[in-house]
Amino acid sequence: MVQIRNVAPSEDIELDMTNCSFLNPFFLLPFMLLAIEEGKKREITIRNNGTNHAFRNYLNLISFERGLQPETIAGEDYESVLNHYSNKNYIPIINFPATRSHSDTIIRDKFMSVLNNLLIRQLNLRGRFLTGIMYLLDEAINNIVDHSKENRGFISAQFFPSKNFIDIYVADTEI
């Protein structure tokens, strides 16, 4: 990140992922946010034209370059969009509205309800563990809404069944 920020603002940046076959989700969300923020100042090109079609497909499925924006889903049909992930171990990167405006709150609440149900099904969450995960997610999202100066927040999650753990990332771009 420091190396990218040290490039002169007049220079374009190319991020080459051509030879990647896997990147940990812990890396992907901050990487995407860095590209979005730097893209406000300069041209950012992300290359992913390698022969690993599964990796390219994964990046498309998680909406890597911008994140899935709930307000762009026609007819607020969040359930049918997220149902595509029911049999996956991950969710797309969610790029949600993070203001207290009435319309943003309605969109965020409706979408998060559907997302919570998807996570419950994907992870087979129950009891106190379910309560704990939902509480942490809600608190992290509300922290962005209440305390960040940014208008957008981001969520990403992936479950690793062989290791029996889940990575959940909630972020904004405020520095």
C-alpha positions as CSV (number, residue, x, y, z in Angstrom):
1,M,0.0,0.0,0.0
2,V,2.8,2.4,0.9
3,Q,4.5,1.6,-2.4
4,I,1.3,2.5,-4.4
5,R,0.8,5.7,-2.5
6,N,4.4,6.7,-3.1
7,V,3.9,6.7,-6.9
8,A,3.5,10.2,-8.2
9,P,-0.2,11.2,-8.6
10,S,0.3,11.9,-12.3
11,E,1.3,8.3,-12.9
12,D,-1.2,5.6,-13.7
13,I,-1.0,2.3,-11.8
14,E,-1.5,-1.2,-13.2
15,L,-2.2,-4.0,-10.7
16,D,-1.4,-7.3,-12.4
17,M,-3.2,-10.3,-11.0
18,T,-2.6,-12.4,-14.1
19,N,-0.6,-15.1,-12.4
20,C,-2.8,-15.3,-9.3
21,S,-4.6,-18.5,-8.5
22,F,-5.8,-17.6,-5.0
23,L,-5.8,-14.5,-2.9
24,N,-7.1,-14.7,0.7
25,P,-10.3,-12.7,1.2
26,F,-8.5,-10.9,4.0
27,F,-6.3,-9.4,1.3
28,L,-9.0,-8.9,-1.4
29,L,-11.3,-6.4,0.3
30,P,-8.5,-4.0,1.4
31,F,-6.9,-4.4,-2.0
32,M,-10.2,-3.4,-3.7
33,L,-10.7,-0.4,-1.3
34,L,-7.1,0.8,-2.1
35,A,-7.8,0.6,-5.8
36,I,-11.1,2.5,-5.4
37,E,-9.4,5.2,-3.3
38,E,-6.4,5.6,-5.5
39,G,-8.7,5.5,-8.6
40,K,-10.2,8.8,-7.4
41,K,-6.7,10.4,-8.0
42,R,-5.4,8.5,-11.0
43,E,-6.1,5.8,-13.5
44,I,-6.0,2.3,-11.9
45,T,-6.0,-0.8,-14.2
46,I,-6.5,-4.2,-12.7
47,R,-5.3,-7.0,-15.0
48,N,-6.7,-10.5,-14.5
49,N,-6.4,-12.0,-17.9
50,G,-4.4,-15.1,-16.9
51,T,-5.2,-18.7,-17.7
52,N,-6.7,-19.4,-14.3
53,H,-10.4,-19.1,-15.2
54,A,-11.6,-20.3,-11.8
55,F,-9.8,-17.4,-10.1
56,R,-11.2,-14.9,-12.7
57,N,-14.7,-16.3,-12.2
58,Y,-14.3,-16.1,-8.4
59,L,-13.4,-12.4,-8.6
60,N,-16.4,-11.8,-10.8
61,L,-18.7,-13.7,-8.4
62,I,-17.5,-11.7,-5.4
63,S,-18.0,-8.4,-7.4
64,F,-14.3,-7.6,-6.8
65,E,-13.8,-4.3,-8.6
66,R,-16.6,-2.3,-7.0
67,G,-18.7,-4.6,-4.8
68,L,-22.3,-5.4,-5.0
69,Q,-24.4,-2.3,-4.4
70,P,-27.8,-3.2,-3.0
71,E,-29.5,0.0,-4.4
72,T,-28.7,-1.2,-7.9
73,I,-30.6,-4.4,-7.6
74,A,-33.8,-4.1,-9.7
75,G,-37.0,-4.3,-7.7
76,E,-35.0,-4.8,-4.4
77,D,-35.0,-8.5,-5.3
78,Y,-32.1,-9.1,-2.8
79,E,-33.1,-12.6,-2.1
80,S,-32.8,-13.9,-5.6
81,V,-29.4,-12.2,-6.1
82,L,-28.0,-13.6,-2.9
83,N,-29.5,-17.1,-3.4
84,H,-26.8,-17.6,-6.1
85,Y,-24.4,-17.8,-3.1
86,S,-26.4,-20.3,-1.0
87,N,-24.2,-23.2,-1.9
88,K,-20.9,-21.2,-1.8
89,N,-18.5,-20.7,1.1
90,Y,-18.4,-17.0,0.5
91,I,-20.6,-13.9,-0.1
92,P,-19.9,-11.2,-2.6
93,I,-18.2,-8.0,-1.5
94,I,-21.1,-5.8,-0.4
95,N,-20.8,-2.1,-1.0
96,F,-23.6,-0.7,1.1
97,P,-24.9,2.8,1.7
98,A,-23.6,4.1,5.0
99,T,-25.6,7.2,5.8
100,R,-28.5,7.7,8.2
101,S,-30.7,9.0,5.4
102,H,-34.1,7.4,5.4
103,S,-33.7,5.7,2.0
104,D,-30.2,4.4,2.8
105,T,-31.4,3.0,6.1
106,I,-34.3,1.2,4.5
107,I,-32.0,-0.3,1.7
108,R,-29.4,-1.3,4.2
109,D,-31.8,-2.9,6.7
110,K,-33.7,-4.9,4.0
111,F,-30.5,-6.0,2.4
112,M,-28.8,-6.9,5.6
113,S,-31.8,-9.0,6.7
114,V,-31.5,-11.1,3.5
115,L,-27.7,-11.3,3.9
116,N,-28.0,-12.4,7.6
117,N,-30.4,-15.2,6.4
118,L,-27.9,-16.3,3.8
119,L,-25.1,-16.5,6.3
120,I,-27.3,-18.5,8.7
121,R,-28.0,-21.0,5.9
122,Q,-24.4,-21.1,4.6
123,L,-22.9,-21.6,8.1
124,N,-25.7,-23.5,9.7
125,L,-25.7,-20.9,12.6
126,R,-27.7,-21.5,15.7
127,G,-28.1,-20.4,19.2
128,R,-25.6,-18.2,20.9
129,F,-23.1,-18.4,18.1
130,L,-25.8,-17.1,15.7
131,T,-26.6,-14.3,18.2
132,G,-22.9,-13.4,18.6
133,I,-22.2,-13.3,14.8
134,M,-25.3,-11.2,14.1
135,Y,-24.5,-8.8,16.9
136,L,-20.9,-8.3,15.8
137,L,-22.0,-7.7,12.2
138,D,-24.7,-5.2,13.3
139,E,-22.3,-3.4,15.6
140,A,-19.5,-3.1,13.0
141,I,-22.0,-1.8,10.3
142,N,-23.5,0.7,12.7
143,N,-20.1,1.8,13.7
144,I,-19.4,2.8,10.1
145,V,-22.8,4.5,9.7
146,D,-22.5,6.4,13.0
147,H,-18.8,7.3,13.1
148,S,-17.3,7.2,9.6
149,K,-17.3,10.2,7.4
150,E,-17.7,7.9,4.4
151,N,-21.0,7.3,2.5
152,R,-20.2,3.7,1.8
153,G,-19.3,0.6,3.8
154,F,-18.1,-2.8,2.7
155,I,-18.7,-6.4,4.0
156,S,-17.0,-9.5,2.8
157,A,-17.0,-13.0,4.3
158,Q,-15.7,-16.5,3.6
159,F,-16.1,-19.7,5.4
160,F,-13.2,-22.3,5.4
161,P,-14.9,-25.6,6.2
162,S,-11.7,-27.6,6.3
163,K,-10.3,-25.3,9.0
164,N,-13.7,-24.6,10.6
165,F,-13.5,-20.9,10.7
166,I,-15.0,-17.9,9.0
167,D,-13.4,-14.6,8.0
168,I,-15.8,-11.6,8.2
169,Y,-14.6,-8.2,7.1
170,V,-16.4,-4.9,7.6
171,A,-14.6,-1.8,6.4
172,D,-14.9,1.7,5.1
173,T,-12.3,3.8,3.2
174,E,-11.8,6.5,5.9
175,I,-8.2,6.9,6.7
